[in-house]
Amino acid sequence: MIRIARLCRAAPRSNHSTSRLLTASSVISSTDDNVTSKLSTAVTHLPTPQSTDMFEADAVSGAPPEISRRQIRIYKPSRTAMQQGTNKADDWRIEFEVQSRWENPLIGWTSSGDPMQATFLKFTSKQDAIRFAERQGYDYFIDEPKVPKFTKSNYNDNFKYCPTKLRYIKTK
């Protein structure tokens, strides 16, 4: 697409009042020396990729290599302590690996110079998160969520005889 656009710009326009669209084949078949010289310079001076391990997203993102070459973790977050059900716990997240941290000697807080330490991205499914990581060229690993085991229990199980020591529940 880029080559065709450069070829169309290199070709002279016609003198008619209506402009006609030039295609690459019409420019190549032209016998004008000026057009062929511009055509050869346009084709020979196309930019070449500097590195073979550069992903397409790296070329346009503008992110420094310290961020674009990090390993990321794809996980499903656990429920918060204030939730009873599984609402708002259906999304998957991407989290960047943590770089070096240090303890602040004045207050004792943990400090970091890493801008990506608190950054996470939300996705509706695990496949979307994996697809994003692969397109951006990130190395990733997946933390599968732990499935809770539910055991069937009845109310009368609270009053069964147990030969072990009784539980005392103190109220004060």
N, C-alpha and C positions, 0 to 999 in steps of 0.2 A: 504494500500500500504506500509506503514511503517512497519507494523508487518511482512508482507511477506519478506521484505528486511532484517529485523533482523533475521528472521527464517532461511533464506538462508545463512546468514553469520555465524550463529551458527552451521550449519551442516558441518560435515567434507567433504572435497572434495575427489573425487575418484582418484585412482592412474593412471588412463588411461591418455594417451597423449592428448586426446580431452576432454575438460571440458564439463560436462553435467549440464544443468540448473536444480536446485532443486526447487521443488515447496513446498508449505506449506503442502500439503497432504502427500508428500513423507517423509517430515521431521517428521510429527506427527505420521505416521505409523511405523517409525523406532523404533527398540527395543533396540538400543544402550543406555546404561544408561547415558553416557556422553552427548549425544545429548538431551535426555529428561531433564537432569538437566540444561543444557544451555537454553533449550526451556522454562522451567519454570521460570528461572531467567529473561529471556528476556521479558516474558509476564507479570510477576509480577512487574517489574520495569518500566513500561510504564509511561510517565509523565501524570499527571492528571491536568486538568485545574484549575487554582487558583481561578478564579472568574466566576460565572455563567453569569454575565452581560457583559462580555468581548466579543466584536465582533471579527470575524475572521480577519478583517482588522487591528484591534488594536494590535493583536498579532504579526503581521509581519511589521507594518509600523514603529514602533519605535518612534512614536510621543508621547510627554508627554500628560497626561490626561487633562492638561489645554487647549490644542489645540484640542484634539480629542473629548471632551465633550462640545464643543461650539455650539451655535445655529447659523445657517447660513441663509442668505437671498438669495432666487432665484428670479432674476428679469431680465427684458429685458431693456437694457439701452436706454435712449432717444437719439434722433439724436443730433449731435453736432450743434453748431450755424453756423458752416461753411458749412454745408451740405444742399443741396437743396432737394434731394430725400431721399429715404429710404435705400440707399446703405450703407453697413457696419453697419446696425442697425438690422440685422436679428438674431444675436446670443443672447443666454441667458447666464447670468453670475451668479456665486456663489460668495458671499461676506461674510466674517466672521464678527460676531458682534464685535463691538469696545469695547475694555477694557478701563480702566481708562486713562484719559488724564489730563495734567496739563499745565498751562500757564507758559512759561519761563519768569522769571521776568526781565532778562537782555534785551532781544530783544522784547518780547511780543509774540513770536511764540508759537503755541500749540505743546507740546511735548508728547511723549508716549514711554513706554518701551515695547510695544506690537509688536512682529515680524510679526503678521498676519494682521495688520491694512491696509496695502496697497496691500494685496494679493487678487487676484480674479482669477477665472477659467472661461474659455469660453466653451460653449457647443452649438451645432447646433440646439438643440431642448430642450423644457422644460422637456420632458420625460427623455432625457439623463441626465439632471442635477438632476432630482429627483432620478433616478436610482443610480447615483453616491453618492448622499447624503445618501440614504438608505443602500447602500453597505458599506459605511464608518462608518455608525452608527451615523450620525449627526442628531440633531433636526433641522428642517428647516421650514420656512414659505415662501409662494410665494407671491410676489407683482405682480399682473396682470398689464399689460401695459394699459394706458389710450388710448382709441380709439378716434382719432380726429373726430369731427363732421364737415362734409363738407356741406356748404349751397350753393345752386346754385345761382350765381349772374351774372348779365349781366353788360356790360359796360355802358348801358344807365341808370342803377340805380344810377350812379354818378351824373346825371343831373336831377333827379326827384325833383319836388317841395316838399319842406318840410316846414311845418308851424313853425317849431322851429327856433331857432337862427341859423344864417348862420355860417359856419366854415370859419375862416380866416386862410389861410396858408401863413405864412410869409417866405420869402426867405432869409432875412438877419437878 
